[in-house]
Amino acid sequence: AYLGKKREEVLGKCMWEVIPALLGTTFEDHYRTAMQTGQAVHFDAFHPAFQRWVETHVYPTPDGLSIYFHDISERKQAERQKDIFLGITGHELRTPLAALKGTLQLIDRRLKQFLKKTDAVTPEMVTFFEGIQQYLMDGVRQVDIQTRLVNDLSDVSRITTGTLQLSLQHSDLVSIVRETVEDLRLVTPDRELLLELPENMSVKVLVDPNRISQVITNYVTNALRYSSSDQPVHIGL
């Protein structure tokens, strides 16, 4: 159906003669790999001859190759629509989160300025305002957590398209684990997270700190989800 040729026109003939338009670099490389290694090859690609996305299965046989095509154009279109939706959703969610974080940080700065300029502040007032500042900082951290979750939505699209990029930095893995667990404690105040790290321990690594934090979050979140709610979760390094 794809080739516009009858069965008897293609059976037993050289593939390169029957469908020369098939010869794109991606396809030719895979076909030759199957011929040379004798192993089956499976891949998805946009087919220049068909002008459609096809799932291709190549099986070496004693006489040459058996090739099966499966039209996945509709699936690819659905994936594209999903990527567009995730992109729009991520943008719409990040905007109010950024505004909320900015507001919380502005209130915190105003409080600090007020305490510096005001002489008639009692110790009780200082304690009260410091408590408010702590709540504000907790709010900022919660916004950061939600922002990372929104970014995870965008990552799904980037992983699918192979465009996910890493920002590698020399980091201390101990600090990353500790900060991530502190964030999770804010999100799950009803659960006990026991962090077990040796004193004065430092583990220097070259990583993307945000991505590693995501990994740790996923591990601990799974532990919380699949463990008894009255039992603590132990986290170590």
N, C-alpha and C positions, 0 to 999 in steps of 0.2 A: 504494500500500500504506500509506503514511504517513497520507494524507488520509482513507482510508476511503471514497473516492468512485470511481465508475467513470470510465473514460477519457472517455466522451462527456459526462459531467457537467461536466468542467473545460475541455476543449479549446475555445478560441475565446472564453472568457469572461474577464471582468476578474478578475485575481488577488485584488483586495481583496474582491470579492463571494464568491468561491469559498472562500477561506480567510481570513476576517477575523481569526481568532486568530493568524495569522502576524504581524500587525502589532506587532512589538516595535520599540523605538527603534533597536536595532542593525540589524535587517533593513531597516526602512523607509529608514533613511539610506543604506544601500548600494544599495538598489534605485533610489532617486531619483538617486543619484550616477551610476549606470549610464545612466539615462534622460537626464540632463542633459548628460553628457560624451560619451555614445556609445561609451564604452570598457567592456571587460569588467571585472567585479569578482569577486574570489575571497576568501572569508573562512570562518573556522570560528567557530561560535557554538552555544550551547545553545538549541535550538529550543523555544519555549514551546508551540507547537501540537502538536509531536511528543513533547515531554518527552524528547528525545534530543539528543546532540551530532551536528551535521551539518556536513559540508563543502559549502559552497554556491558555485555558479558561476553568475554572471549575465551573459548575453550580449545586448546590444541587437540587435534585429532591425528591419526596416522596419515591422513591425506592432506592435512592443512589446518584450517581453523573453522570452528563453528562459532558463529556470531549471532547474538540475540539482542535485539533492540527493544526497549520498553519506553514508551512516550511518557515523560514525567513533566511535560510543559505546564500542565495545570497545577501540579504540586509546586513547581518553581514559582509560578505566578502567585500562589497562595503564600509562599514563604516571603516573596517580595512585599506583598500587602501587609504581612505580619511585621516585617522589618520597618515599613513606613509607619505602621501604627505604633510600634515601640518607640520609634524616633520622636513622633509627635507627642506621645504620652510622656516620655522622659522630659521633653522640653517644657511641657505644660506643668509638670510637677516640680521641676527644678526651680522655676521662676518664683513661686510663692515661698518655697523653702529658703531660697537665698534672701528674699525680703524679710522673712521671719528671723533668720540668723542675724541679719544686719540690724534689725530693731533691738534684739536682745543685747547685742554688743554695744549699741548706742546707749541703751539704758545703763549698762554696766559702766561705761565711760563717764556718763553724767553723775552717777553715784560716787565714783572715785573723785571727780572734780569737786563735788559738793563737800565731801569729807575733808578734802585738802583746804578748801577756802573757808570753811566754817570753824570758828574757834570754840563756840559754845556747844560742843557735842559731848554728851555724857558717855561714859563707858558702855552704858546700856544701849545707847543709840548706835554706837560703833558696832557692838555685837549684833544688833538687829540688822543693820545695813550689810554687815559681812555675811550674815545668813542669806539675805536677799541676793547678794552677789553670787553666792554659791549656787543658789537655785537657778540664777541666770546662766551660769556656766554649765550646769547640768542640762539646761534647756538647749544650749548651743551644741552640746555633745549629742543630744537626742536628735537635733536637726541634722547633724553630720551623719549620724547612723542612717536616718531616713534618706539622706542624699546618696549615701553609698548604695542603699537598696535600689533607688531609682537608677543609679548608674549600672547596677547589675542588669537591669532590663536592656539597656543599650549594649551591654557586653554580649548578651545573647545574640544580637544581630551581628556584632563584630566577629564573634567566634564562628558563626555560620558562614560568613563571607571571607573568613581568613584574614581579617584586617585588625584583629586585636593587637595592640601595641603595649609593650612593657616599658616602664620607666625605671631602669635599674639604678640602684643607689647602694653605697656601702652603709649597711645598717646593723643595728644590734638586735638580734632576734629576740633576746630576753625582753627588751623594751617593747617590741611589737606585741609579743604575747601578753605582757602585763597590761598594756593599754587596751588591747582588744578585749581582754577579760573584764576590765573595769567598765568598758562600754556595755558589755553583755549583762553585767550586774545591774546596770541602770534599766535595761530593757526587761529583765526578769527578776525583779526584786523579791519575788516569793520563792525563788529557788536558791539553794546554797551552792556557790561555785568556790571550790577549794583550789587555790593556786599554789602549787608546790615548786618553788624555784630555789636553788642553792644561793646562799648569800654571796654577794660580790661576784656573781657569775656573769660573764659576757660572752656572747657568741656572735662574732662578726661574720656577716654574710653579704653577698652581692645579690640583691633581690629588688623586686618592686614591692615596697612596703604595703601599699594598699591591697595588692593582689594577695600577698601572704596573709594579711589581716582577714581578707575574705575567706581564705582557706580555713584559717583557725576558727572563724565565726561559723562556717559550715559544719566543722567537726563538732564544736561545742553545742551548736543548735541541734544537731542530730542526737547528741548524747542526752540533751534535755528532753527532746521529743520522745525518745524511745526508752527512757528510764522512769522509774517510779518517782512520782512528784515529791515523796517524802524522803528521798535519798539524795545526798549531795553528789555533785559531779566533780571529779578530781581532774585537774589539768596540770600537766607537767611538761618539762622540756629536757 
